[in-house]
């Protein structure tokens, strides 16, 4: 059976919004992903956002694939600390109605966001791009962030180019994705053809993005965000949480039930391999390291 044919029998996790969120929530509980992002936001982002407010009375921000908003609000807080006198116009782009509802609920419970005006866009980044072009908008953004969302676009390079074109002078575009050197990067390298079962490119890492940017002559800075994840339950046959984690790691719905025995065994062997994980105190700790890429608009 060919790799392409094998992939066609697998159902992408993206197609099931409620199961995706269950998997994602468990992933966040088992990993240090949000903590490593918050460390970056509070230690590095203030310096990155130094100049975005120069000469401005307000700031335009676009969050692409903002999810439930927790990380967005961390970044808005840092932006406000750097530029306390400026109002912020925040465009939120998120296709999941469940996530967008959670984001709006989170905002409603935060009393200190009176400096932000939110515009809610329940749509994909490509739908947002199409609408923006139809409106022929000349509005520019001072800060655009794309956190863990380039897995879900057909052409990451084109998506980056479009949002980069929206940047104001001194504007910054922040991309955060799995590092090419992470365990997930290794899984992508080995099983991209089998696991990418939709027309959306899901197996993409910062290694791919840096290659795209270098080819286009785009200057960028990158920052490593070390992160780990306990995947021990993935190796317990029939464990419900292990199956959810496997779904998230492979981005395949019901992976352990629908993948061929050969693919399942191969993925599990790789997840446990020293290239991807370390064994510690009887647990399997997965290398979930992320990388942040920052593109600056200088003119």
Protein Blocks (a to p, Z undefined) as FASTA:
>chain_A
ZZklmmmmpccfklmmklmmmmmmmmmmmpcklmmmmmmmmmmmmmmmmmmmgoiabdcd
ddehklnolmmmmmmmmmmmmmmmbccddddddfblklmmmmmmmmmmmmklmmbccddd
dddfklmmmmmmmnopabdcfbdcdehklmmcfblmlmmmmmmmmpcehiacddddddfk
bmklmmmmmmmmmmmmcfbdfbbcfklmmmmmmmnopacddddddddddfklmmmghiak
lmmmmmmmnopghklmmpcfklmmmmmmmmmpmklmcceehiacddfbdcddddddfZZ
